[in-house]
């Protein structure tokens, strides 16, 4: 007999799923029957929220969907925060959960892990949520999920399976097979011709690149150079032009210098970006004004109608649209529009306007990039990560992401970094997290040991919730609830089997990073904020 839970595992393998994150429970045991020998690795977090964050990091680093097995009830409510973060940032994630047996769902009789309506909870933070009531439903529903991941705006999907159905005999079902995903939408020729005409007439073109352009770096690079157009990259778009490229502007658009660059453009081509407030106006000072013609290229027609209204909207896969636009504009491109000079002015003005805290945080990130240029850096909601959001330039796409945009959760970076390291094992991964944030998910240090995952944690210690404390003081509110007990991270790290290092003034950070990366170690490096600010970041030298 082949159980339905085993059939599900075989179907996931047909879709080339190689990793599942989850904590086994009495309501998901049957999902685990088929895992041994399936070729799918199972990773056990210490909390279901950690499972979701691991799946998120796995997906962001690799571009492949992260997959979770989650128990009914509390498991699902625990993972919901991580799913919401993925939903806000358009991250592909498949959450497969149990639900009470058919006939018991929503009964109110007090069955174990009972919720009135799990789907109602999950449909708020997913592309769709579906309850499998018949075995024959699974294959088409999974095909729908992977079509969302591959062909539409990628977002989480939730599928729940009644516990009685998981254990049922599925021997009669056909051999699991993968459905071909539909092609992503292609641009219409008329719209591309209109955009190409505007591009040919523009004297000061500009490209805004968001997370939707992450897999279209090559055609975007070609178009930017052909138009001599600076490229302003949002947090999730960093790396579509590499650090050091003369047209790259890896800066928050509302900062002085960057906002002026955008306002001065006579044509703005926005690719794969919501133009939303956490990317474009994180401090509430006012989004940059777009005075020129606006073109929006987006895979999601509904999202393209939100926010700034475009003169021309192209609903398309970003790469296909950029390739078509490059071909259409080939005869009218110009490399003498002062793009490099405009980009350099914007970058310089942004850097000169950063306060000491952000300057030191940015230097920390740039030291990581200098020593480990191929590293993936995963940030939490912590002050150096905010500095990275403002002006950090990564070397390639999917190399810098954090939780301080969109949903904005704390404790994200550690489990997400574990997921990233598992999905791209050939690259070093650095987790940047604060002493407050890491206490949300501290136990996931043990998950990294279980999974034998090399990882570098840069722990920014300001003995509390420093960013919130600063904001309270700025607003004239007496700080309360932000000065929290700080544990001994050296003892904690070593208790979890990690190596501990302290970055003191005069200590060589570069040597610490190289040691950890070359030896594939799990190392926690503690950075004291007071000492970092006192030295103005100079202690970061090699």
C-alpha positions in Angstrom: 0.0 0.0 0.0 1.2 3.5 -0.8 -0.3 6.1 1.5 -1.5 9.5 0.2 1.3 11.2 2.3 3.9 9.1 0.4 2.3 10.0 -2.9 2.5 13.7 -2.0 6.3 13.3 -1.4 6.7 11.6 -4.7 4.8 14.4 -6.5 7.0 17.0 -4.8 10.1 15.2 -6.0 8.7 15.2 -9.5 8.8 19.0 -9.2 12.5 18.8 -8.2 11.9 19.8 -4.5 15.0 18.8 -2.7 14.4 20.3 0.8 11.5 20.5 3.2 11.5 22.5 6.4 9.2 21.3 9.3 8.7 20.0 12.8 7.0 16.6 12.8 3.8 16.4 14.8 0.9 13.9 15.3 -1.0 15.6 12.5 1.8 15.4 9.9 3.4 12.0 10.6 2.0 10.5 7.4 3.7 13.2 5.4 7.0 11.8 6.7 6.4 8.2 5.8 7.7 8.7 2.2 10.6 11.0 3.0 13.4 8.5 3.7 15.0 7.5 0.5 13.0 10.1 -1.5 16.0 12.4 -2.2 14.3 15.2 -0.3 16.3 16.5 2.7 14.3 17.3 5.8 15.5 20.2 8.1 14.0 20.6 11.5 13.8 24.1 12.9 13.1 24.9 16.6 9.8 26.7 15.8 7.5 26.7 12.9 8.1 30.4 12.3 11.8 29.4 11.8 10.6 26.8 9.2 8.9 29.6 7.2 11.8 32.0 7.4 14.2 29.1 6.3 11.9 28.5 3.3 11.9 32.2 2.6 15.7 32.4 2.6 16.0 29.3 0.6 13.7 30.8 -2.1 15.3 34.3 -2.2 18.8 32.9 -2.5 18.0 30.3 -5.2 14.9 31.5 -6.9 13.3 28.1 -6.2 10.2 27.8 -3.9 10.9 26.9 -0.3 8.7 24.1 1.1 7.3 23.6 4.6 5.5 20.7 6.3 3.4 22.3 9.1 1.1 20.8 11.7 -2.5 21.7 12.1 -3.5 24.7 14.3 -0.6 26.1 16.3 1.9 25.1 13.7 0.0 27.1 11.1 -0.5 30.2 13.3 3.2 30.0 14.1 4.3 30.0 10.5 1.8 32.7 9.4 4.2 35.6 10.2 6.9 34.1 8.0 4.3 33.5 5.2 3.2 37.1 5.5 6.8 38.3 5.1 7.1 36.2 2.0 3.8 37.4 0.6 4.8 41.1 1.1 8.1 40.5 -0.7 6.8 38.2 -3.5 8.7 35.1 -2.4 7.6 31.7 -3.7 6.8 29.4 -0.7 4.7 26.2 -0.5 3.2 25.5 2.9 1.6 22.0 3.2 -0.2 21.6 6.5 -2.5 19.1 8.1 -6.1 19.9 9.0 -8.5 17.9 11.1 -10.3 14.9 9.6 -13.1 15.3 7.1 -16.2 15.8 9.1 -14.3 17.3 12.0 -13.0 20.5 10.4 -14.5 23.5 12.1 -16.8 21.4 14.3 -16.1 23.4 17.4 -16.1 20.2 19.4 -12.6 20.6 20.7 -10.5 18.3 18.5 -6.7 18.6 18.9 -5.2 21.7 17.1 -8.7 22.8 15.9 -9.2 26.2 14.3 -12.6 27.3 13.0 -11.2 27.9 9.5 -7.5 27.5 8.7 -8.0 28.5 5.1 -9.6 31.8 6.1 -6.4 32.5 8.1 -4.0 31.6 5.3 -5.8 33.1 2.4 -4.9 36.6 3.8 -1.2 35.9 3.1 -1.1 33.6 0.1 -1.8 33.6 -3.6 -4.4 30.9 -2.7 -5.2 28.4 0.0 -6.8 25.1 -0.9 -8.2 22.1 1.2 -7.7 18.7 -0.4 -10.9 16.7 0.1 -10.3 14.1 -2.6 -6.9 12.5 -3.6 -7.4 13.4 -7.3 -7.3 17.1 -6.4 -3.7 17.1 -5.4 -2.0 16.9 -8.7 -3.9 19.8 -10.3 -3.7 21.9 -7.2 0.1 21.4 -7.0 0.3 22.3 -10.7 -1.5 25.6 -9.9 0.9 26.3 -7.1 4.0 25.8 -9.3 2.4 27.8 -12.1 2.2 30.7 -9.6 5.8 30.3 -8.7 7.1 30.0 -12.3 4.7 32.1 -14.4 3.1 34.8 -12.3 4.0 37.1 -9.4 5.5 34.6 -7.1 3.8 34.4 -3.7 3.2 31.7 -1.0 0.6 29.0 -1.6 -1.0 26.9 1.2 -2.4 23.4 0.7 -4.0 21.6 3.7 -4.7 17.9 3.8 -7.1 16.2 6.3 -5.3 13.8 8.6 -7.5 10.9 7.7 -6.8 11.4 4.0 -3.0 11.5 4.5 -3.0 7.9 5.7 -5.5 6.6 3.1 -4.4 4.1 0.4 -3.3 6.0 -2.7 -2.0 2.9 -4.6 -4.6 3.4 -7.3 -3.3 6.9 -8.3 -1.2 7.3 -11.4 2.6 7.8 -11.3 3.2 11.3 -10.1 4.1 13.7 -12.9 5.1 17.3 -13.1 2.8 19.6 -15.1 4.4 22.0 -17.5 4.0 25.6 -16.2 2.5 28.1 -18.6 4.9 30.6 -20.2 5.3 34.0 -18.5 3.4 36.8 -20.1 5.3 38.4 -23.0 5.1 42.1 -23.9 2.8 43.4 -26.6 4.7 44.8 -29.6 2.7 48.1 -29.7 3.6 49.0 -26.1 7.2 48.1 -26.6 7.3 50.3 -29.8 5.8 53.2 -27.8 8.4 52.8 -25.0 11.2 52.6 -27.5 10.1 55.8 -29.1 10.1 57.6 -25.7 13.6 56.1 -25.0 14.9 57.4 -28.2 13.6 60.9 -27.4 14.7 61.0 -23.8 17.6 63.2 -22.8 17.8 62.0 -19.2 16.4 58.4 -19.0 16.4 56.5 -15.7 15.6 52.9 -14.7 14.1 51.9 -11.4 14.7 48.2 -10.7 12.9 46.2 -8.1 12.8 42.6 -6.9 10.9 41.6 -10.1 14.1 42.4 -12.1 16.3 40.0 -10.0 16.4 37.4 -12.8 16.6 39.9 -15.6 20.0 41.4 -14.7 21.6 40.6 -18.1 19.0 42.3 -20.3 18.6 45.2 -17.9 22.4 45.7 -17.9 22.4 45.9 -21.7 19.5 48.3 -21.9 20.9 50.6 -19.2 24.2 50.9 -21.0 22.5 51.4 -24.4 20.4 54.2 -23.0 23.1 55.5 -20.7 20.5 55.4 -18.0 21.3 55.3 -14.3 19.7 52.3 -12.5 18.2 53.0 -9.1 17.8 49.7 -7.3 15.4 49.0 -4.5 16.4 46.7 -1.6 15.2 43.5 -3.4 16.6 44.8 -6.7 20.2 45.3 -5.5 22.8 43.6 -7.7 21.0 43.8 -11.0 23.9 46.2 -11.7 27.0 45.1 -9.7 28.7 47.2 -7.1 31.1 49.6 -8.9 29.2 49.8 -12.2 29.2 53.5 -13.2 25.4 53.5 -13.8 24.5 51.7 -10.5 22.6 53.7 -7.9 22.0 51.2 -5.0 20.2 53.7 -2.8 16.8 54.4 -1.2 14.9 56.5 -3.8 13.7 59.1 -1.2 17.2 60.1 0.0 18.5 63.5 -1.1 20.5 63.0 -4.2 18.6 60.0 -5.4 15.3 61.8 -5.2 16.8 64.6 -7.2 18.1 62.2 -9.8 14.6 60.7 -10.2 12.9 64.1 -10.3 15.3 65.3 -13.0 14.7 62.3 -15.3 12.5 62.9 -18.3 11.8 59.2 -18.7 11.5 56.7 -15.8 11.3 53.0 -16.7 10.2 51.1 -13.5 10.8 47.3 -13.7 9.4 44.9 -11.3 8.8 47.3 -8.4 5.7 48.2 -6.5 7.0 51.8 -6.1 5.8 51.2 -2.5 6.6 53.2 0.7 8.9 50.8 2.5 11.2 50.8 -0.6 10.7 54.4 -1.7 10.0 56.3 1.5 11.0 54.3 4.6 11.2 57.4 6.8 8.0 59.0 5.7 9.6 62.1 4.3 7.8 61.9 1.0 8.2 59.7 -2.0 10.4 61.0 -4.8 8.6 63.0 -7.4 8.5 61.5 -10.9 8.3 64.5 -13.3 9.1 62.7 -16.5 7.1 60.1 -18.4 6.6 56.9 -16.4 6.7 53.4 -17.9 5.9 50.4 -15.6 7.0 46.9 -16.5 5.3 44.4 -14.2 4.1 40.8 -14.3 1.1 41.6 -12.1 -1.5 43.7 -13.8 -3.3 44.5 -10.6 -0.2 45.7 -8.9 0.7 47.8 -11.9 -2.4 49.8 -11.3 -1.6 50.6 -7.7 0.5 53.6 -6.6 2.0 55.8 -9.3 0.0 55.7 -12.5 2.1 55.0 -15.6 1.9 56.7 -19.0 2.6 53.2 -20.5 2.1 49.9 -18.7 3.7 46.7 -20.0 2.4 43.5 -18.4 5.2 41.1 -19.0 8.0 39.0 -17.6 10.8 41.5 -16.9 13.4 39.7 -18.9 11.2 39.3 -22.0 10.2 43.0 -21.9 13.7 44.3 -21.5 15.0 42.1 -24.3 12.2 43.3 -26.6 12.8 46.9 -25.6 16.6 46.7 -26.2 15.9 45.3 -29.7 13.3 47.9 -30.5 15.4 50.8 -29.2 18.7 49.6 -30.8 18.6 52.1 -33.5 18.0 55.1 -31.3 20.2 54.4 -28.3 22.7 56.9 -27.1 25.7 56.5 -24.8 26.2 60.2 -24.3 23.4 61.2 -21.9 25.6 61.9 -18.9 24.3 58.7 -17.1 27.5 57.9 -15.2 27.9 61.5 -14.0 24.2 61.7 -12.9 24.6 58.4 -11.1 27.8 59.4 -9.4 26.3 62.7 -8.1 23.4 60.8 -6.6 25.6 58.2 -4.9 27.9 60.8 -3.5 25.1 62.9 -2.2 23.4 59.9 -0.6 26.6 58.9 1.1 27.4 62.4 2.4 24.0 62.6 4.0 24.2 59.5 6.1 24.4 59.9 9.8 27.3 58.3 11.8 25.3 55.2 12.7 24.4 54.5 9.1 27.9 55.2 7.9 29.4 52.7 10.2 26.8 50.1 9.4 27.4 50.6 5.7 31.2 50.2 6.2 30.6 46.9 8.0 28.6 45.6 5.0 31.2 46.8 2.6 33.9 45.1 4.5 32.0 41.8 4.2 31.7 42.4 0.4 35.4 43.3 0.1 36.5 40.1 1.9 33.7 37.8 0.6 32.6 39.2 -2.7 30.5 36.1 -3.5 28.7 36.1 -0.1 24.9 36.2 0.4 24.2 38.7 3.2 20.9 38.3 5.0 19.7 41.1 7.2 17.3 41.4 10.0 15.5 44.6 11.3 18.6 46.0 12.8 20.5 49.2 12.4 23.3 48.1 10.1 20.7 46.3 8.0 18.9 49.6 7.7 22.1 51.2 6.5 22.3 48.4 3.9 18.8 49.3 2.7 19.9 52.9 2.3 23.0 52.4 0.2 24.5 48.9 0.1 25.6 47.7 -3.3 25.8 43.9 -3.8 27.8 42.2 -6.5 24.9 40.2 -8.0 21.2 39.7 -7.6 19.8 37.6 -4.7 22.9 38.4 -2.7 21.4 41.0 -0.3 17.9 40.8 1.3 16.4 41.6 4.7 13.2 41.7 6.6 13.1 45.5 7.2 11.0 46.2 4.2 7.4 45.0 3.5 6.1 43.1 6.5 9.1 44.0 8.6 9.5 41.1 11.0 12.2 40.7 13.7 14.2 37.5 14.1 14.1 36.7 10.4 17.8 36.8 9.5 19.1 33.8 11.4 16.7 31.1 10.0 16.5 32.8 6.6 20.3 32.7 6.4 20.2 28.9 7.2 17.7 28.4 4.4 19.9 30.4 2.0 23.0 28.4 2.9 21.2 25.2 2.3 19.9 26.3 -1.1 23.2 27.7 -2.4 25.8 25.7 -0.5 28.7 26.8 -2.7 28.5 30.4 -1.5 29.3 31.8 1.9 26.3 33.2 3.8 26.5 36.0 6.4 23.6 36.8 8.8 23.4 40.4 10.1 21.2 40.6 13.1 20.8 42.6 16.3 20.9 41.4 19.9 17.2 42.0 20.2 16.2 40.3 17.0 18.3 37.2 17.5 16.5 36.5 20.8 13.3 36.0 18.7 14.9 33.0 17.0 18.0 32.2 19.0 17.3 28.5 19.2 17.8 28.2 15.4 21.5 28.2 16.1 20.9 24.5 17.0 19.1 24.0 13.6 22.2 25.1 11.8 24.2 22.5 13.7 21.7 19.8 12.9 21.8 20.7 9.2 25.6 21.0 9.2 25.2 24.4 7.7 28.3 26.7 7.6 27.2 30.2 8.6 28.7 33.5 9.8 26.5 35.6 12.2 27.5 39.2 12.7 25.7 40.1 15.9 25.2 43.9 16.3 24.9 44.4 20.1 23.3 47.6 21.5 21.8 46.0 24.5 18.2 46.3 23.4 15.9 47.6 20.7 18.2 50.5 19.7 16.4 51.7 16.6 13.0 51.9 18.5 14.7 53.7 21.4 16.2 56.3 19.1 12.8 56.8 17.4 11.1 57.2 20.8 13.6 59.8 21.8 13.2 61.6 18.5 9.4 61.8 19.1 9.8 63.0 22.6 8.6 59.8 24.2 10.4 58.5 27.3 12.0 55.2 26.3 10.2 52.3 27.8 10.4 48.6 27.1 13.5 49.0 24.8 16.3 48.4 27.3 16.2 44.6 27.7 18.4 42.1 29.4 21.3 41.1 27.2 22.5 37.6 27.6 26.1 36.3 27.4 26.3 35.5 23.7 29.6 33.8 24.1 28.2 31.2 26.4 25.1 30.8 24.3 27.1 30.4 21.0 29.4 27.8 22.6 26.4 26.1 24.2 25.0 25.6 20.7 28.3 24.3 19.4 29.2 27.5 17.6 32.6 29.2 17.6 32.5 32.7 19.2 34.6 35.7 18.3 34.4 39.3 19.5 35.1 42.2 17.2 37.0 44.6 19.4 38.9 47.7 18.3 42.0 46.7 16.5 40.7 43.2 15.7 40.9 42.1 12.0 37.4 41.5 10.8 38.6 40.4 7.4 40.7 37.6 8.9 37.7 36.5 11.0 35.5 36.4 7.9 38.0 34.6 5.8 38.7 32.0 8.5 35.0 31.2 8.9 34.4 31.0 5.1 37.4 29.0 4.2 37.0 26.5 7.0 33.2 26.3 6.5 32.6 27.1 10.2 29.6 28.2 12.2 31.0 31.4 13.8 29.2 34.1 15.7 31.1 37.4 15.7 29.8 39.9 18.2 30.1 43.6 17.4 29.6 46.2 20.2 27.7 49.2 18.8 29.3 51.7 21.2 32.8 50.7 20.2 32.0 50.6 16.5 30.6 54.2 16.7 33.5 55.5 18.8 36.0 54.3 16.2 33.8 55.6 13.4 34.1 52.2 11.8 37.9 52.4 11.4 38.3 49.1 13.4 36.9 47.3 10.4 40.2 47.3 8.6 41.8 44.0 7.5 
